[in-house]
């Protein structure tokens, strides 16, 4: 049964303000809102700004990779190392970011990520050799890994359940960032900066990171749900008022409220660290972790093997011209923006699980046709198939893996859950970025597309077999009662007794 908002009578507090006893009460108050407005809307935009930066920093290298290769005489191995470095570091720092956010809060690691992003962008932009560029990408990878895991957890905790589909908008933000960087690269090209165009592209990411650092430091407010999970109810209530304008008071513990170990009040949550991360793979959490991880892994493999290399594909389709290839990539990414915006609609209508299944099916069909017709199809067909690929990817699984993870866990494990899911997705990115050039060189682009079609096929089958969908659950995980799995292992508050419980 869904938890009701705290009573406005009795012991709730003075002047009829609702009383808050723990995380469930905080989440119920937020879920009672119909829209995100005011300070909450600003916080939303600032958290999304970090995701914009992550995508922009990735696209900055992609757009300038050709000129950088010519200027520094990079080998294919060096290219693979450079492109795979940031997602490889994200494998390590996704869970690290989630762990830090679980221990000290959501905002501090987001600010630290911007510092790393500024340093990495400047180091790479002013470098004179491969090693220095690589060190810059190392710092960018640390920022990417920390920021993505924490930002998605924060967004989930900021957002009322009625608006949870809006988390999928991060996919549109990703493509807006990619398109913006390509447009900027085209502008630098017309300014005749020559082969140094990659320096301007990478350096511009540092400027964006510095602006975001200042804005997030000035305006971001710590998650009330996280504060409540640590027993800091006074601060949680205060931040509810700062973010949403909601007035509440700290109430006496109820009969069903249990204290969190190490918490200073009755938060109803417990402290979870790396040693307790196994809870993500037990009981009802198991299917949620499997589903979000497979979607995240498969979408990363298909995107970073194909979508990230759209400039290369554009050169093949439109001719050996930097300008034509960049414009072609911008068109492809504009389709991604449309798909990312549509993902919120499809996620609401079909649910995150089934919209992922349909998206994977469309990507599989597009890859098969791209492989069978590559080099033989008319230009209009050669153009439309990558468009179909990007549209199906961005409207379905591209957004949903991270959104499902952010919505599937209680506050005490949410950041860790998004971190683990992000780590698995980053592994897919590394594999796609590193292996794609090698496979393409050995097999040709057409056969590579055919081989990659297996990835979305497996993703679609997983979505059809695993039935969990947080958008179809009866309540947010924090609002569900404490329970144990069938083996009797205690699980955090909000974990249903039976896998899939709480769905219609």
C-alpha positions, 0 to 999 in steps of 0.5 A: 500500500502506498504511504500517505503524506504525514497527517496535518493534525495531532502530533504533526507539529504546530499550526497544522504543519505535517510531521516528518518522522523519516524518509517515507514522510519526506518522500510522501510530501514530495510525491504529493506535488504535481509539478516541479517549480521554483527552486526545485526547477532551478535545482533540476536544471543545474543537476541536468547541467552536469549531465550536459557537461559529461556529454559535451566533454565526450563529444569534444574529443569525438569532434576534434579527433581527426585533426588531433590525429593528424597533428599528433600523428596518433596510431590506431592504438593511441586513438583507442586509448584516448577514446576509451580512457574516460569511460574506463575511469567511469567504470571505477568512479561510478560506484566510488561516486555513489559510495561518497554520495551515500556517505557525505551527501549528493552535492559535495561530489557533484562540485568536486566533479566540476573541479576535475572537469575544469582541470582535465579540459585545460590540461588536454587543451594546452597539451603538447603530446599524447601523454598530456592529452591522456592525463587530461582525459583521465581527469575528465573520466573521474569527473564523468564517473562521479557526476553521472552516478550522483546526478541521477540519484539527486534528480530522482530524489528531487522529483515527485513520482507523478513527474518521474518520467522526466528523468528520461530527459537526460537523454535529450540533454546528452544529444543537445550537448553533443550537437552544441559541441559539433556546432561549436567545432564547425564555428571554429573551423570557419574561423580557420583555427586549423588543426588546433580545432580540437584544442578549442573544442576540449577547452570549451568544455572547461569553460562550461565546467567552471560556470557550472561549478559556480552555479551549483555551489551557489544554488544546489540544495542537499537532498532532503531524502538523503538528509532524512536517511542520515537522521538529520530531520531538522535539516531535511525539513529546512531543505523541503522549505528551501526547495519546494516551499513545503512547511513541515516539522520534525515529529516524534517517532511512530510505533513502526519507525526504526532507527538507522544504525549510526543515525542521530534520529529515527530515519527508518534507513540504515547506512550502506557502503561497499561492504553492503553493496551485495543487497543490490543483488538479493531478494526483490532488488536482484531483478531491478539491478539485472534489468537496469544493468543489462539496459545500461550495458547494451545501450552503451555498447550500441551507442558508443560503437556506432553513435559516438562514431557518427562523424566517421560514418558521416565521412563514409556517407557524405564524403571526405570533408570535415564540414560535411561530416560535422553537419551530417553528425549534427543532423543525426544528433538532432534526431537524438534530441527528438528521440530523447524528448519523446522518451519521456512520453513513451516511458509514461505511456508504455513504462520504462521496461517496454519502451526499452524493449521496443527501442532495442527492437528498432535498433536491432532492425536498423543495424541489420539493414545497415549491415546488409545494405552498406555501400549498396543502398542509395544515399537517402537510404544510407542516411535514413538508417542511422537516423532510425538507429538514433531515434530508436536508441534515444527514445527507448533504452538510451535513457531508461537504464539509468532512469530505472536504476535511479527510481528502483532503490531506496534513498540509502542505496540509491546512489550506490545502485546508480553507481553500480549501474553506471559502472556496468554501462561504462564497461559497455562504453569502453568495449564499444569505443576500444573494439569498434575501430579494431573490428571495423578495420578487420571486418569492414563497417557493414559486417561490423553492423551485422555483428553488433545487432546481437547486442540490442537483441539480447537487450530486448529479450531481457526487457521481455523476461524481467517484469520490474518497472518502477513507473508501474509500481504502487509507490516509490521504494521509500514509501513501501514497508520494510520486509525481508526476502524469501530467504529471510535476509533483512532488506532495506525499507521499501523492498517488497517481499516478493519480486515484482510486488507493488506492480499492478 
